[in-house]
Amino acid sequence: MTARLLQSLPDTGAPAQLFILLHGVGASADDLVPLAQALRQAFPQAALLLPDGFEAFDAAPTAQGRQWFSIAGVTEDNRAERVQAVVPTFTAWVRGHQERLGVGPAATALVGFSQGGIVALETAVAEPELVGRVLAFSSRFAQLPEAVPPRTTFHLFHGGQDTVIPAQHATAAFEHVAALDGGDATLDIADTVGHALHPSLLERAVFRLTHHVPPRLWREAMSLAAAPGHTP
């Protein structure tokens, strides 16, 4: 099975936002259709791209699943290296579609579940001018970053009963990003949810996208208000 791209564009007019949805390991773009539908309802003028992972799932080569990087023999020591190997290819892919659709970095969001979220988080850190937001569901950083892009917001969503990627990874990521210079992050944990795209987390994702104002925008507004000659 070759990699596919599911695409949903606005009914009329040019896209105002771009959401790129990345599935988990061994899955496919089809698994993120419910998430795409929730985003479509909230953002009717957005372009939604759901790519299959760039590689066949090597743990079950005869199956239909895809992966972004291999988890065979993956450890805390080699996970980051495996993710970084796919970042250049994925970055070029994102930029190509940004140019095709006429949507800039500030209006682009990477949305990933599990392994897809890992790729989204690590790509945003490695390429600071690529996207304005990252939404990571049931995911984690391959390694906590030393710095984060000052113009990117990280939204973390997790199930409190997740046994695949425990929720403490999301909590640690939130606290770490928030403590970094320019770091902007939110955290939502659904206490009774496991490793899943639960409707309650999808609802919180839409809420964060429509209500969260990045702190840098507040700072810029305050700086403008304090500028000499400014009249309220």
C-alpha positions in Angstrom: 0.0 0.0 0.0 1.4 3.4 -1.0 1.1 6.5 1.1 -2.0 8.5 0.4 -3.1 12.1 1.1 -6.7 12.9 2.2 -7.5 16.5 1.6 -10.5 18.7 2.5 -10.6 22.3 1.1 -13.1 25.1 1.8 -16.3 25.1 -0.3 -15.4 28.5 -1.7 -12.5 30.9 -1.6 -8.9 30.5 -0.5 -7.9 28.7 2.7 -7.5 30.9 5.7 -5.8 28.2 7.9 -4.0 24.9 7.2 -4.3 21.9 9.5 -2.0 19.0 8.9 -3.1 15.8 10.7 -0.6 13.1 11.5 -1.8 9.6 12.6 -0.2 7.2 15.1 2.1 4.2 14.3 0.5 1.3 12.4 -2.5 3.4 11.5 -3.5 5.6 8.5 -5.0 8.9 7.6 -8.5 7.4 7.8 -8.1 7.1 11.6 -8.1 10.9 11.9 -11.2 11.6 9.9 -13.3 12.3 13.1 -10.7 14.8 14.2 -10.8 16.4 10.7 -14.6 16.6 10.9 -14.4 18.4 14.2 -11.9 20.9 12.8 -13.9 21.4 9.7 -17.0 22.3 11.6 -15.1 24.9 13.7 -13.0 26.2 10.8 -15.0 26.1 7.6 -12.4 28.1 5.7 -9.5 25.8 6.6 -7.6 23.4 4.4 -7.2 20.0 6.1 -4.5 17.6 5.0 -4.3 14.0 6.3 -1.2 12.3 4.9 -0.4 8.6 5.4 2.9 8.0 7.2 5.8 8.1 4.7 6.8 4.4 5.5 5.0 1.1 5.6 4.5 -0.2 9.2 7.5 -2.5 9.6 6.1 -4.4 12.5 3.4 -5.9 10.2 4.6 -5.5 6.6 1.6 -7.3 5.2 -0.9 -5.0 6.9 -2.2 -1.7 5.7 -0.7 0.5 8.4 1.9 3.2 8.0 4.5 4.8 10.3 6.6 8.0 10.5 9.5 6.2 12.0 10.3 2.6 13.1 9.6 1.6 16.6 11.4 -1.7 16.3 14.0 -1.6 19.1 13.2 2.0 19.9 14.5 3.2 23.2 14.8 6.5 25.1 18.3 6.8 23.7 17.5 6.4 20.0 14.0 7.8 19.7 15.1 11.3 19.1 17.5 10.3 16.4 14.8 8.4 14.5 12.4 11.3 14.6 15.1 13.8 13.5 15.7 11.5 10.4 12.2 12.2 9.1 12.1 15.9 10.0 13.8 17.3 6.8 11.5 15.3 4.5 8.4 16.2 6.4 9.4 19.9 6.7 9.9 20.1 2.9 6.5 18.4 2.5 4.8 21.0 4.8 6.4 23.9 3.0 5.4 22.6 -0.4 1.8 22.5 0.7 1.9 25.9 2.4 3.1 27.3 -0.9 0.5 25.4 -2.9 -2.4 26.5 -0.7 -1.1 30.0 0.0 -1.1 29.7 3.8 1.8 31.0 5.8 3.4 29.6 9.0 1.3 31.6 11.5 -1.9 30.1 10.1 -0.5 26.5 9.9 -1.1 23.9 12.6 0.5 20.5 13.0 -2.0 18.1 14.7 -0.7 14.7 15.7 -1.8 11.7 17.6 0.7 9.4 19.4 3.7 8.9 17.0 2.3 11.6 14.7 2.3 14.0 17.7 6.0 13.2 18.4 6.8 14.1 14.8 4.8 17.3 15.0 6.4 18.4 18.3 9.9 17.7 17.2 9.5 19.3 13.8 8.1 22.5 15.2 11.2 22.7 17.5 13.7 21.9 14.8 12.0 24.4 12.3 11.1 27.5 14.4 9.5 29.4 11.5 7.4 26.5 10.1 4.1 26.6 12.1 2.1 28.7 14.5 0.5 25.9 16.5 1.1 22.3 17.4 -1.7 20.1 18.8 -0.3 16.9 20.3 -2.8 14.2 21.4 -1.6 11.3 23.6 2.0 12.1 22.6 5.3 13.3 24.0 8.6 15.0 23.0 11.2 12.5 21.9 13.4 14.6 24.2 12.5 17.8 26.0 13.8 20.8 24.0 16.5 23.2 25.1 14.6 26.0 23.4 11.2 26.5 21.7 10.0 28.7 18.8 8.8 32.0 20.3 6.0 32.3 17.8 4.6 28.7 18.2 2.0 27.6 20.7 2.0 24.0 21.9 -1.4 22.5 22.9 -1.1 19.2 24.7 -4.1 16.8 25.1 -3.8 13.5 27.0 -5.8 10.8 28.7 -5.1 10.3 32.3 -5.4 6.5 32.0 -3.1 6.3 29.0 -0.8 3.2 29.4 0.9 3.6 26.0 2.3 7.1 26.6 1.6 8.0 30.2 0.1 11.4 30.9 3.1 12.4 33.0 5.0 13.0 29.7 2.4 15.7 28.8 2.6 17.2 32.2 6.4 17.3 32.1 6.3 18.8 28.5 3.9 21.5 29.6 5.9 22.5 32.6 9.2 22.4 30.6 7.9 24.5 27.7 6.2 27.0 29.9 9.5 27.6 31.8 11.5 28.3 28.7 12.1 31.8 27.3 9.2 32.5 25.0 7.5 29.2 25.7 3.8 29.0 25.2 1.9 25.9 26.1 -1.5 24.6 27.3 -2.4 21.3 28.8 -5.7 19.4 29.0 -5.9 15.9 30.6 -9.1 13.8 30.6 -8.8 11.8 33.8 -10.8 8.7 32.7 -9.6 8.5 29.1 -6.9 6.1 27.8 -4.7 6.3 24.6 -7.5 7.6 22.3 -8.8 10.6 20.4 -11.7 11.0 22.8 -14.5 13.5 22.0 -13.8 15.4 25.2 -10.3 16.1 24.0 -11.4 17.1 20.5 -13.8 19.6 22.2 -10.9 21.0 24.2 -8.8 21.3 21.1 -11.4 23.4 19.4 -11.7 25.5 22.5 -8.0 26.1 22.7 -7.8 27.0 19.1 -10.6 29.6 19.4 -9.9 31.0 22.8 -6.2 30.8 23.6 -4.4 34.1 23.0 -0.6 33.6 22.9 1.2 35.6 25.6 3.5 37.2 23.0 0.4 38.9 21.5 -0.5 40.4 24.9 3.1 41.6 25.4 3.1 43.2 21.9 -0.2 44.9 22.7 1.1 46.2 26.0 4.3 47.4 24.4 2.2 49.3 21.8 0.0 50.8 24.4 3.0 52.0 26.4 4.7 53.5 23.3 5.1 57.4 23.4 2.4 59.2 21.5 -0.1 56.2 21.7 -3.7 57.3 22.1 -6.1 54.7 23.5 
